[in-house]
Amino acid sequence: MKNRVVITGLGVVAPNGVGVPDFTKSLKEGTSGITCHDNLKDFKFSCQIGGVPQISDEKKSQYFTDLQLRGFNSSGILYGCIAGIDAWKDAGFDMDSESQLDYDTGLIFGAATSGVEKFREAIYGVDDGNVRRLGSTVVLQTMASGVSAYLSGMLGLGNQVTTNSSACTTGTEALIMGYERIQNGKAKRMLVGSCSDHGPYIWGGFDAMRVMTYKHNESPEEGSRPMSATASGFVPGSGAGALLLESLESALERGAKIYAEVLGGEVNSGGQRQGGTLTAPNAEAVQRCIKKAVENSGITAKEIEVINGHLTATSKDSLEIENWSKALERKGSDFPYINSTKSMIGHCLAASGSIECVASIIQLKNQFVAPNINCEDLHPEIEALVDSNKIPIEKMDVNFDIIAKASFGFGDVNACVIFKKFND
Amino acid sequence: MTNDELITKLKAIIAPYVQDEKAFENLTEDTDFINDLKVNSANLVDIILDIEDEFSIRLENEDMEKMLDVKAAMLIINTKLKT
């Protein structure tokens, strides 16, 4: 008998809200966190807008010691630790450097690259023949598992502590991996999430690929337009999301607040076959991933009431909708409500899956569907598949039990997870 | 520079890395960075770099290996300052 898994803590650092209360407010009000960035302009980026969470020095000091902040230059680790600690505290635990080692709790916190600004400092140092002066924290801040190393030490976690990396699927994959570990009785609790750095060195490669929009440098809040006829590429974002997963047994024993149940999920790869490439998805594999997630959750496709899509605002949005429609065998007015959190925060890359899982849980817990901002002009290919009232542009209060969340990433990798409202 | 002046400067450099404040308050020439002040061994590297900056000297790997307590640090800094 496999363990049931519930969510007992949330943390989020998003461009439009740091902390669950602020992020929830922004989701309800359709507040954009996308702004202009002069440094992108100075560096001659085509896309000069992006989503960066606002963290004050005072806030940093609430999470990090002065020593930890000496020479610290990794925005992803900063965001990840804040989100992770918030989720931990939200679940009713303390952060105490003298705490007893907790062998029942593990951590899977994903990242695509870590500490890219710190890495840049190190490269300049090495090139100048000054490797001896790099200091002691270059490795810790630039290793992929840096965020997991910092966070697990702050919390004293003694189960598996690792970092996964699967491009823009990372956050959703981390959640599914943590879920499976608890399901299989290997841990009572898993803190899962993902983070992404911000800035020109992380976003430059995408700008070079011409996959980011260059049409909204004067109107940043209108730049991220998933599912819109005038979508012209994604807007880069950054931040972190974190969720504390816990066995139902442990959560009930502690009398913990339960946000939702993780019913099941699936991860797979399209293997860059049948139309799949390094950058484009194999549609059949995407559909299979969704179908398997539904099957693994012990529900039927018609029970899904809301979808939080991947939907980045590139030309692939129509294909994603088609994949959902085929996988669920639902279309038109029978299609679930669907939204893209990216309309408000941009594409937070490795952090997108976890931030959007948090957004999904917030909508489920508070019984609303967040608006798709900038989607007044729904793409005709999408409108041919789904009734426009299923793609709300204003917040809708909806009573619903089940939401599906999917993320897709470069390398032709997919993840889909199903959450259910918890009724005790 | 008198020994007292040197210790004052050293204390300011070491302060951010100290994990045992009580031992730090009672710092003497015999105080050991790792055993007494509980400085993380990885941070010894950062202390060396901060010393280099403060005194405009260069410390070699051999100096670093010896620099485990206040007395050794003072000796090495004084030697470097004279050359």
Interface residues (C-beta under 8 A of the other chain):
Chain A: D66 L67 R70 G71 R133 G135 S136 T137
Chain B: P16 Y17 A42 N43 V45 D46 L49 E52
